[in-house]
Amino acid sequence: MKKVPSDIEIARKAKLKPIIKVANSLGLKEKEISLYGNHKAKISLSVLDRTKNKRDGKYIDVTAITPTPLGEGKTVTTIGLSMGLNRIGKKTTVCIRQPSLGPVFGIKGGAAGGGYSQVVPMEDFNLHLTGDVHAVGLAHNLCAAFLDNSILKGNPLNIDPDSVMWRRVVDVSDRFLRNIKVGLGGPSDGFERSTGFDITVASEVMAILALTSSLKDLRKRIGRMILATTKDGKPVTAEDIKVAGAMTVLLKDAIMPNLLQTIDNTPCIVHAGPFANIAHGNSSILADRIALKLSEYVVTESGFGADCGAEKFFNIKCRMSGLKPDCVVMVATIRALKMHSGKFTVVAGKPLDPALLKENLEALEEGSSNLKKHIENMKLFGVPVVVAVNKFTSDTKNEIELIKKIAIKAGAEDAVLSNVWAEGSKGGTDLAKAVVKAADKKSDFKLLYPSEWPIKKKIETIATKIYGAKDVHYEPEAEKKIELYTKFGYDKLPLCMAKTHLSLSHDPKLKGAPTGFTLPVRDIRASVGAGFLYPLCGQMRTMPGLPTHPAGEKVDIDEDGNVVGLF
């Protein structure tokens, strides 16, 4: 087999078009873009007013089975599918999240795709881009400074210092900042309290950026964010401490989506990067709305497996935007499905079990329960499903054919081999044709639950129908929050379930399609500005740590100023 060069080598050899030409191909006017060099631009929200009477294109969401810790190529498939659709003559735009620098320098590396299905400039995409993540971090930390200052300077709002829930953020993986004490220098340096840092993409500000509909809406949402409570239990918001306006000012450029391109010049809109557990893990509504007015097809991606990102795409993003998907693409890999048999263990940073790379139809059949459950879940929302079998070199013809047979029997419209990593758009044409056919069918899209349902009924619906749980157990803190949020009127908000992405259940050790378990809910927190509650089903890590050998060890710059070692 021909060796595929490294991602950065492939990206550097790509023939990029000036971004102004990419913008022109979409029908954007010169006054609707702001250039950031030759190959990046921001898109003005004014394009939505100009195109408001245009018909939306087809809306495609790419999701996946429950992945191994290594990931199953969802972003590669998203990018490759968009390129494949353009190759068969469909005007297509891809919309994806902006990566955090934590994973880039940590264990996962970048998020620009891979092989011959990448977004370029790859270095710019993964490193800073146009500064949106930094703007989010600065706005977030400005809020934290204002909050502490309000308590220090006479505490006019009667804030309970022990109730402060607004931690600071930084966009690197630094476990030493997870739990800290501040104000240790004496009265002139503040007051002592325990707090910590989250990674910037876990900020509610980032979630708001991804769900907002306009600058005016952004300002309102930021003002509604709950930071702490008063000593008599009332919520304290960013509006209360008079910082919401300044925060919005810092985000006035970040609200504009970023325009880049793929290796074959397919337009790519990159915007926002919310966490896929405590937030909804999808790129912005604004990016999708703009793309849908300018394209025949829009391909977007939901974080983690379909039980996490896709469920939130439907129940949160589509609920708030009013947009209706036409097709779901379910990415599956042979290795992940064999792992779901329970006979293999995959650990990030360690070599794969050699037995996992050999043909094993029995393990594949057993592990396919995970794929079947995900297809069943997507059909609950009334959207056609196409399975994309992301090809690895160790996959055999018999294994691929077995997965296709299982997927179609489970209710998928089609199951197609995707080889976009090695072949780019050419390797995605079969998948593109299958998606076009499926998207032409009538989508009977529906939400899983109405907003009016009580909090517990929403939780139990997701737990039993999506995860396969038998019932739900609520810890005392969760019961307390349910009562409190119902009193405040937050019970009408949709839910963003926070659980592991490595299992359909709350327990990462439970593979396949587990049933009969009890889902524990230990706490429920409110992102009122973003517009959802997030029940915590287990411990959620909002500040990653670095591995023994971080990816950043390989990143450097050569004598000509070229970035090397990025992947």
Protein Blocks (a to p, Z undefined) as FASTA:
>chain_A
ZZdddfklmmmmpccddfklmmmmnopafklpccehjkbccddfklmmmmmmpccddddd
dddddddfkogolmmmmmmmmmmmmmnopacddddddddfklmmmmnopaebgajlccdd
fklmmnopnommmmmmmmmmmmmmmmmmmmmnoplnopafklpcbdcdddbdcfklmpcc
ehknojknocadddddddfklpmklmmmmmmcbfklmmmmmmmpcfbdcfkopacdfkln
opmmmmmmmmmmmmpccddddfkopacddedjadfklmnopacfklmmmmmmmpmbdcdd
dehjfklmmmmmmmmmmmmnopacfbdcddddfklmmmmnopaccdehiacdfklmpccf
klmmmmmmmmmmmmmmmmmnopacdddddddfkbcfklmmmmmmmmmmnopabdcddfkk
mnommlmmmmmmmmmmmmmpccfbdcfbdfklcfklmmmmmmmmmnopabdcddfklmmm
mmmmmmnopmmpccdddddfkbfblblklghjaehiacddfbdcddfknopacddebjdd
fbdcddfbdfklmgccdfkopaehiZZ
